[in-house]
Amino acid sequence: MVRDPSKLSDKKWGMTPLLMAAREGYGALVRKILIVQIVVKKWTKEEQIVKLLKEIVNEEVAEKSVRPIGLTTITAESLEKTRC
């Protein structure tokens, strides 16, 4: 088995498997992998932003004062009087 000397130097220079695949001509595969990584990072950031916004809104609502609503009780007799 003959080893390709360029692959030895790739590891020596610290190239990642993704960079080695790109160098060997698997550009379409590399592109797909990178796109998936970007999309996953974007989703994660969006989820973090939504979670943070929900926490902020919950804190703001919790800080609001609650005013009691004055409900008047309407009796059946008063309803009968207004109906007639």
N, CA, C and O atoms as CSV, one atom per row, in Angstrom:
chain,resi,resn,atom,element,x,y,z
A,1,MET,N,N,0.839,-1.164,0.000
A,1,MET,CA,C,0.000,0.000,0.000
A,1,MET,C,C,0.898,1.246,0.000
A,1,MET,O,O,1.763,1.410,0.861
A,2,VAL,N,N,0.672,2.093,-0.963
A,2,VAL,CA,C,1.475,3.306,-1.099
A,2,VAL,C,C,0.698,4.465,-0.481
A,2,VAL,O,O,-0.475,4.680,-0.787
A,3,ARG,N,N,1.361,5.192,0.376
A,3,ARG,CA,C,0.721,6.338,1.022
A,3,ARG,C,C,0.964,7.597,0.206
A,3,ARG,O,O,2.047,7.821,-0.334
A,4,ASP,N,N,-0.060,8.390,0.138
A,4,ASP,CA,C,0.042,9.667,-0.564
A,4,ASP,C,C,0.768,10.649,0.358
A,4,ASP,O,O,0.276,10.946,1.447
A,5,PRO,N,N,1.936,11.158,-0.062
A,5,PRO,CA,C,2.698,12.056,0.816
A,5,PRO,C,C,1.966,13.354,1.135
A,5,PRO,O,O,2.223,13.971,2.169
A,6,SER,N,N,1.051,13.779,0.252
A,6,SER,CA,C,0.338,15.031,0.521
A,6,SER,C,C,-0.578,14.889,1.733
A,6,SER,O,O,-0.778,15.850,2.476
A,7,LYS,N,N,-1.138,13.685,1.937
A,7,LYS,CA,C,-2.023,13.479,3.086
A,7,LYS,C,C,-1.251,13.546,4.398
A,7,LYS,O,O,-1.781,14.012,5.407
A,8,LEU,N,N,-0.022,13.090,4.393
A,8,LEU,CA,C,0.794,13.170,5.599
A,8,LEU,C,C,1.064,14.624,5.965
A,8,LEU,O,O,1.023,15.001,7.137
A,9,SER,N,N,1.341,15.431,4.950
A,9,SER,CA,C,1.609,16.840,5.234
A,9,SER,C,C,0.331,17.559,5.657
A,9,SER,O,O,0.387,18.520,6.424
A,10,ASP,N,N,-0.833,17.096,5.159
A,10,ASP,CA,C,-2.094,17.707,5.570
A,10,ASP,C,C,-2.281,17.592,7.075
A,10,ASP,O,O,-2.625,18.567,7.742
A,11,LYS,N,N,-2.055,16.401,7.602
A,11,LYS,CA,C,-2.218,16.203,9.042
A,11,LYS,C,C,-1.149,16.971,9.808
A,11,LYS,O,O,-1.397,17.499,10.892
A,12,LYS,N,N,0.042,17.024,9.225
A,12,LYS,CA,C,1.132,17.749,9.868
A,12,LYS,C,C,0.781,19.229,10.000
A,12,LYS,O,O,1.097,19.860,11.009
A,13,TRP,N,N,0.132,19.774,8.987
A,13,TRP,CA,C,-0.230,21.188,9.001
A,13,TRP,C,C,-1.545,21.441,9.747
A,13,TRP,O,O,-1.997,22.582,9.844
A,14,GLY,N,N,-2.149,20.386,10.265
A,14,GLY,CA,C,-3.355,20.556,11.078
A,14,GLY,C,C,-4.626,20.743,10.279
A,14,GLY,O,O,-5.574,21.365,10.759
A,15,MET,N,N,-4.660,20.216,9.072
A,15,MET,CA,C,-5.873,20.346,8.265
A,15,MET,C,C,-6.955,19.415,8.810
A,15,MET,O,O,-6.680,18.278,9.190
A,16,THR,N,N,-8.160,19.907,8.839
A,16,THR,CA,C,-9.284,19.108,9.318
A,16,THR,C,C,-9.751,18.176,8.208
A,16,THR,O,O,-9.430,18.402,7.041
A,17,PRO,N,N,-10.496,17.144,8.547
A,17,PRO,CA,C,-11.036,16.264,7.510
A,17,PRO,C,C,-11.881,17.014,6.483
A,17,PRO,O,O,-11.908,16.643,5.310
A,18,LEU,N,N,-12.563,18.058,6.919
A,18,LEU,CA,C,-13.378,18.852,6.004
A,18,LEU,C,C,-12.505,19.565,4.977
A,18,LEU,O,O,-12.836,19.600,3.792
A,19,LEU,N,N,-11.394,20.128,5.431
A,19,LEU,CA,C,-10.474,20.794,4.502
A,19,LEU,C,C,-9.811,19.795,3.560
A,19,LEU,O,O,-9.601,20.080,2.382
A,20,MET,N,N,-9.482,18.615,4.098
A,20,MET,CA,C,-8.871,17.596,3.240
A,20,MET,C,C,-9.857,17.125,2.178
A,20,MET,O,O,-9.465,16.880,1.037
A,21,ALA,N,N,-11.136,16.996,2.541
A,21,ALA,CA,C,-12.152,16.588,1.566
A,21,ALA,C,C,-12.296,17.641,0.479
A,21,ALA,O,O,-12.449,17.307,-0.695
A,22,ALA,N,N,-12.247,18.905,0.862
A,22,ALA,CA,C,-12.339,19.979,-0.123
A,22,ALA,C,C,-11.144,19.945,-1.063
A,22,ALA,O,O,-11.282,20.166,-2.266
A,23,ARG,N,N,-9.988,19.672,-0.515
A,23,ARG,CA,C,-8.776,19.627,-1.327
A,23,ARG,C,C,-8.798,18.459,-2.311
A,23,ARG,O,O,-8.262,18.550,-3.415
A,24,GLU,N,N,-9.432,17.354,-1.887
A,24,GLU,CA,C,-9.476,16.177,-2.744
A,24,GLU,C,C,-10.599,16.235,-3.770
A,24,GLU,O,O,-10.767,15.295,-4.546
A,25,GLY,N,N,-11.363,17.307,-3.792
A,25,GLY,CA,C,-12.351,17.489,-4.844
A,25,GLY,C,C,-13.781,17.156,-4.469
A,25,GLY,O,O,-14.629,17.016,-5.350
A,26,TYR,N,N,-14.064,17.029,-3.209
A,26,TYR,CA,C,-15.434,16.765,-2.779
A,26,TYR,C,C,-16.112,18.077,-2.374
A,26,TYR,O,O,-16.656,18.198,-1.277
A,27,GLY,N,N,-16.067,19.040,-3.270
A,27,GLY,CA,C,-16.572,20.383,-2.974
A,27,GLY,C,C,-18.053,20.433,-2.667
A,27,GLY,O,O,-18.477,21.159,-1.768
A,28,ALA,N,N,-18.856,19.658,-3.415
A,28,ALA,CA,C,-20.305,19.684,-3.196
A,28,ALA,C,C,-20.654,19.165,-1.802
A,28,ALA,O,O,-21.520,19.715,-1.122
A,29,LEU,N,N,-19.977,18.110,-1.390
A,29,LEU,CA,C,-20.218,17.547,-0.061
A,29,LEU,C,C,-19.812,18.543,1.023
A,29,LEU,O,O,-20.520,18.720,2.015
A,30,VAL,N,N,-18.682,19.179,0.826
A,30,VAL,CA,C,-18.204,20.171,1.792
A,30,VAL,C,C,-19.207,21.319,1.890
A,30,VAL,O,O,-19.513,21.787,2.987
A,31,ARG,N,N,-19.718,21.769,0.745
A,31,ARG,CA,C,-20.692,22.855,0.726
A,31,ARG,C,C,-21.945,22.475,1.524
A,31,ARG,O,O,-22.456,23.271,2.312
A,32,LYS,N,N,-22.431,21.246,1.306
A,32,LYS,CA,C,-23.629,20.793,2.026
A,32,LYS,C,C,-23.386,20.762,3.532
A,32,LYS,O,O,-24.237,21.187,4.313
A,33,ILE,N,N,-22.234,20.263,3.930
A,33,ILE,CA,C,-21.910,20.191,5.359
A,33,ILE,C,C,-21.862,21.590,5.963
A,33,ILE,O,O,-22.395,21.817,7.048
A,34,LEU,N,N,-21.231,22.518,5.270
A,34,LEU,CA,C,-21.120,23.879,5.792
A,34,LEU,C,C,-22.479,24.559,5.876
A,34,LEU,O,O,-22.746,25.287,6.832
A,35,ILE,N,N,-23.340,24.332,4.890
A,35,ILE,CA,C,-24.680,24.925,4.909
A,35,ILE,C,C,-25.470,24.395,6.098
A,35,ILE,O,O,-26.143,25.159,6.789
A,36,VAL,N,N,-25.391,23.098,6.334
A,36,VAL,CA,C,-26.098,22.508,7.478
A,36,VAL,C,C,-25.586,23.106,8.780
A,36,VAL,O,O,-26.376,23.402,9.676
A,37,GLN,N,N,-24.279,23.288,8.897
A,37,GLN,CA,C,-23.715,23.875,10.118
A,37,GLN,C,C,-24.231,25.293,10.335
A,37,GLN,O,O,-24.554,25.675,11.460
A,38,ILE,N,N,-24.309,26.071,9.260
A,38,ILE,CA,C,-24.792,27.451,9.365
A,38,ILE,C,C,-26.255,27.467,9.793
A,38,ILE,O,O,-26.642,28.247,10.662
A,39,VAL,N,N,-27.065,26.606,9.183
A,39,VAL,CA,C,-28.495,26.564,9.507
A,39,VAL,C,C,-28.704,26.158,10.963
A,39,VAL,O,O,-29.529,26.747,11.662
A,40,VAL,N,N,-27.962,25.159,11.417
A,40,VAL,CA,C,-28.098,24.703,12.809
A,40,VAL,C,C,-27.695,25.817,13.772
A,40,VAL,O,O,-28.367,26.034,14.780
A,41,LYS,N,N,-26.609,26.524,13.471
A,41,LYS,CA,C,-26.188,27.632,14.338
A,41,LYS,C,C,-27.251,28.721,14.368
A,41,LYS,O,O,-27.525,29.300,15.419
A,42,LYS,N,N,-27.854,28.999,13.201
A,42,LYS,CA,C,-28.882,30.039,13.124
A,42,LYS,C,C,-30.092,29.646,13.963
A,42,LYS,O,O,-30.636,30.473,14.694
A,43,TRP,N,N,-30.518,28.379,13.863
A,43,TRP,CA,C,-31.653,27.908,14.663
A,43,TRP,C,C,-31.357,28.053,16.144
A,43,TRP,O,O,-32.203,28.506,16.915
A,44,THR,N,N,-30.154,27.668,16.535
A,44,THR,CA,C,-29.779,27.743,17.944
A,44,THR,C,C,-29.834,29.188,18.425
A,44,THR,O,O,-30.338,29.460,19.514
A,45,LYS,N,N,-29.320,30.114,17.623
A,45,LYS,CA,C,-29.341,31.525,18.010
A,45,LYS,C,C,-30.773,32.028,18.109
A,45,LYS,O,O,-31.115,32.752,19.044
A,46,GLU,N,N,-31.625,31.643,17.135
A,46,GLU,CA,C,-33.014,32.087,17.161
A,46,GLU,C,C,-33.732,31.550,18.395
A,46,GLU,O,O,-34.505,32.269,19.028
A,47,GLU,N,N,-33.478,30.289,18.738
A,47,GLU,CA,C,-34.096,29.707,19.927
A,47,GLU,C,C,-33.651,30.447,21.186
A,47,GLU,O,O,-34.460,30.693,22.080
A,48,GLN,N,N,-32.372,30.801,21.259
A,48,GLN,CA,C,-31.863,31.528,22.419
A,48,GLN,C,C,-32.502,32.911,22.514
A,48,GLN,O,O,-32.847,33.364,23.605
A,49,ILE,N,N,-32.660,33.579,21.375
A,49,ILE,CA,C,-33.264,34.916,21.359
A,49,ILE,C,C,-34.718,34.840,21.807
A,49,ILE,O,O,-35.162,35.651,22.620
A,50,VAL,N,N,-35.461,33.867,21.281
A,50,VAL,CA,C,-36.872,33.715,21.652
A,50,VAL,C,C,-36.997,33.428,23.147
A,50,VAL,O,O,-37.857,33.994,23.821
A,51,LYS,N,N,-36.144,32.557,23.656
A,51,LYS,CA,C,-36.179,32.222,25.084
A,51,LYS,C,C,-35.894,33.461,25.932
A,51,LYS,O,O,-36.567,33.699,26.935
A,52,LEU,N,N,-34.899,34.245,25.530
A,52,LEU,CA,C,-34.554,35.459,26.261
A,52,LEU,C,C,-35.706,36.466,26.236
A,52,LEU,O,O,-36.022,37.077,27.256
A,53,LEU,N,N,-36.330,36.635,25.068
A,53,LEU,CA,C,-37.457,37.564,24.964
A,53,LEU,C,C,-38.624,37.126,25.850
A,53,LEU,O,O,-39.267,37.959,26.488
A,54,LYS,N,N,-38.896,35.823,25.888
A,54,LYS,CA,C,-39.974,35.323,26.746
A,54,LYS,C,C,-39.680,35.610,28.210
A,54,LYS,O,O,-40.574,35.998,28.962
A,55,GLU,N,N,-38.427,35.420,28.616
A,55,GLU,CA,C,-38.051,35.699,30.002
A,55,GLU,C,C,-38.221,37.178,30.332
A,55,GLU,O,O,-38.701,37.531,31.409
A,56,ILE,N,N,-37.825,38.039,29.397
A,56,ILE,CA,C,-37.951,39.486,29.613
A,56,ILE,C,C,-39.420,39.873,29.751
A,56,ILE,O,O,-39.786,40.630,30.649
A,57,VAL,N,N,-40.258,39.350,28.859
A,57,VAL,CA,C,-41.689,39.672,28.904
A,57,VAL,C,C,-42.303,39.167,30.205
A,57,VAL,O,O,-43.096,39.872,30.828
A,58,ASN,N,N,-41.945,37.960,30.617
A,58,ASN,CA,C,-42.480,37.420,31.872
A,58,ASN,C,C,-42.083,38.286,33.059
A,58,ASN,O,O,-42.889,38.506,33.962
A,59,GLU,N,N,-40.850,38.777,33.065
A,59,GLU,CA,C,-40.399,39.645,34.152
A,59,GLU,C,C,-41.159,40.966,34.144
A,59,GLU,O,O,-41.538,41.474,35.199
A,60,GLU,N,N,-41.382,41.527,32.947
A,60,GLU,CA,C,-42.109,42.793,32.853
A,60,GLU,C,C,-43.549,42.629,33.330
A,60,GLU,O,O,-44.074,43.491,34.033
A,61,VAL,N,N,-44.177,41.538,32.953
A,61,VAL,CA,C,-45.556,41.292,33.374
A,61,VAL,C,C,-45.614,41.076,34.881
A,61,VAL,O,O,-46.544,41.543,35.539
A,62,ALA,N,N,-44.635,40.378,35.426
A,62,ALA,CA,C,-44.615,40.117,36.865
A,62,ALA,C,C,-44.437,41.405,37.665
A,62,ALA,O,O,-44.897,41.494,38.803
A,63,GLU,N,N,-43.776,42.398,37.082
A,63,GLU,CA,C,-43.543,43.660,37.786
A,63,GLU,C,C,-44.757,44.584,37.758
A,63,GLU,O,O,-44.826,45.519,38.555
A,64,LYS,N,N,-45.697,44.354,36.882
A,64,LYS,CA,C,-46.882,45.216,36.772
A,64,LYS,C,C,-47.755,45.038,38.009
A,64,LYS,O,O,-47.896,43.940,38.546
A,65,SER,N,N,-48.334,46.150,38.440
A,65,SER,CA,C,-49.230,46.062,39.592
A,65,SER,C,C,-50.600,45.576,39.128
A,65,SER,O,O,-51.031,45.831,38.003
A,66,VAL,N,N,-51.249,44.885,40.015
A,66,VAL,CA,C,-52.568,44.343,39.703
A,66,VAL,C,C,-53.607,45.224,40.367
A,66,VAL,O,O,-53.583,45.433,41.580
A,67,ARG,N,N,-54.519,45.738,39.555
A,67,ARG,CA,C,-55.596,46.565,40.089
A,67,ARG,C,C,-56.857,45.721,40.179
A,67,ARG,O,O,-57.235,45.058,39.213
A,68,PRO,N,N,-57.498,45.742,41.318
A,68,PRO,CA,C,-58.735,44.966,41.421
A,68,PRO,C,C,-59.831,45.580,40.557
A,68,PRO,O,O,-59.942,46.800,40.439
A,69,ILE,N,N,-60.611,44.735,39.976
A,69,ILE,CA,C,-61.716,45.188,39.135
A,69,ILE,C,C,-62.967,45.190,40.004
A,69,ILE,O,O,-63.341,44.171,40.584
A,70,GLY,N,N,-63.592,46.332,40.080
A,70,GLY,CA,C,-64.798,46.435,40.897
A,70,GLY,C,C,-65.990,45.851,40.157
A,70,GLY,O,O,-66.473,46.442,39.191
A,71,LEU,N,N,-66.454,44.729,40.591
A,71,LEU,CA,C,-67.619,44.100,39.977
A,71,LEU,C,C,-68.835,44.343,40.862
A,71,LEU,O,O,-68.826,44.060,42.060
A,72,THR,N,N,-69.848,44.858,40.256
A,72,THR,CA,C,-71.080,45.041,41.010
A,72,THR,C,C,-71.935,43.801,40.833
A,72,THR,O,O,-72.036,43.242,39.741
A,73,THR,N,N,-72.531,43.396,41.904
A,73,THR,CA,C,-73.388,42.223,41.856
A,73,THR,C,C,-74.788,42.658,41.446
A,73,THR,O,O,-75.379,43.551,42.053
A,74,ILE,N,N,-75.295,42.027,40.431
A,74,ILE,CA,C,-76.639,42.344,39.955
A,74,ILE,C,C,-77.566,41.244,40.456
A,74,ILE,O,O,-77.376,40.062,40.170
A,75,THR,N,N,-78.539,41.656,41.187
A,75,THR,CA,C,-79.463,40.679,41.752
A,75,THR,C,C,-80.556,40.349,40.749
A,75,THR,O,O,-80.782,41.087,39.790
A,76,ALA,N,N,-81.216,39.255,40.978
A,76,ALA,CA,C,-82.313,38.829,40.104
A,76,ALA,C,C,-83.461,39.824,40.162
A,76,ALA,O,O,-84.130,40.064,39.157
A,77,GLU,N,N,-83.693,40.410,41.343
A,77,GLU,CA,C,-84.788,41.375,41.475
A,77,GLU,C,C,-84.538,42.623,40.639
A,77,GLU,O,O,-85.460,43.149,40.015
A,78,SER,N,N,-83.302,43.096,40.623
A,78,SER,CA,C,-83.017,44.297,39.834
A,78,SER,C,C,-83.127,44.000,38.340
A,78,SER,O,O,-83.517,44.871,37.562
A,79,LEU,N,N,-82.786,42.784,37.939
A,79,LEU,CA,C,-82.962,42.406,36.534
A,79,LEU,C,C,-84.438,42.361,36.161
A,79,LEU,O,O,-84.817,42.784,35.070
A,80,GLU,N,N,-85.264,41.851,37.058
A,80,GLU,CA,C,-86.708,41.792,36.806
A,80,GLU,C,C,-87.285,43.195,36.681
A,80,GLU,O,O,-88.148,43.441,35.839
A,81,LYS,N,N,-86.815,44.105,37.509
A,81,LYS,CA,C,-87.318,45.478,37.460
A,81,LYS,C,C,-86.956,46.143,36.139
A,81,LYS,O,O,-87.778,46.845,35.550
A,82,THR,N,N,-85.719,45.924,35.666
A,82,THR,CA,C,-85.305,46.561,34.408
A,82,THR,C,C,-85.979,45.911,33.212
A,82,THR,O,O,-86.163,46.561,32.183
A,83,ARG,N,N,-86.346,44.658,33.324
A,83,ARG,CA,C,-86.996,43.964,32.208
A,83,ARG,C,C,-88.426,44.458,32.019
A,83,ARG,O,O,-88.905,44.528,30.887
A,84,CYS,N,N,-89.107,44.798,33.093
A,84,CYS,CA,C,-90.522,45.196,33.009
A,84,CYS,C,C,-90.710,46.606,32.600
A,84,CYS,O,O,-91.845,47.071,32.490
